[in-house]
């Protein structure tokens, strides 16, 4: 059980940032799904028209998952930055929904929301593998799902309470937009953290030629045996072990 629930992932600041980002997103992303049709009904649109708005959202979401899933697999594209940009767009789409008065506008914004929120479904696992390596993915993804589940327990009741206290849906949309944008902003920090860790040499063991000679090992230049918990070269396992740094 201890191996299945490895909370040591939370010692990695990059995983923590991504988990917090997911908590914020899953606390608020449901607001358009829950309230947009009701908001359209308050504006005088028919029940069928209001329901169709959610249909447009779903259609564009499907398209977004395909397109963004493809984009996330492209080596020249930065998945974290695409995700952050999509979350910023998603947050803005959510925040402006209360200001719209036309049916066409609501449909366009709903489509934009569906397209951009698809980044979470298509790219979360890609980003997670980049952060913690494929070997540790299963456990880390389980913890991420736990965080998302807790957020889903908090978000809907909070959004409903805001409506009950204010009598309007507007505040829920504003806060949802703000926190979804913040969710994306946290992803912008990830490359900075990664660069800083590489710059300072955190969690990296580098063995010089001299130390290898002292242990009777073949001479190689600047061998990196372990970096951020990811074994980069299996051929260096014995070097790491004999140097007093078991992998």
HELIX and SHEET records of a PDB file:
HELIX    1   1 UNK A    7  UNK A   11  5                                   5    
HELIX    2   2 UNK A   13  UNK A   28  1                                  16    
HELIX    3   3 UNK A   30  UNK A   42  1                                  13    
HELIX    4   4 UNK A   47  UNK A   72  1                                  26    
HELIX    5   5 UNK A   79  UNK A   96  1                                  18    
HELIX    6   6 UNK A   97  UNK A   99  5                                   3    
HELIX    7   7 UNK A  103  UNK A  132  1                                  30    
HELIX    8   8 UNK A  134  UNK A  136  5                                   3    
HELIX    9   9 UNK A  137  UNK A  166  1                                  30    
HELIX   10  10 UNK A  170  UNK A  200  1                                  31    
HELIX   11  11 UNK A  209  UNK A  214  1                                   6    
HELIX   12  12 UNK A  234  UNK A  236  5                                   3    
HELIX   13  13 UNK A  237  UNK A  242  1                                   6    
SHEET    1   A 2 UNK A 204  UNK A 207  0                                        
SHEET    2   A 2 UNK A 223  UNK A 227 -1                                        
END                                                                             
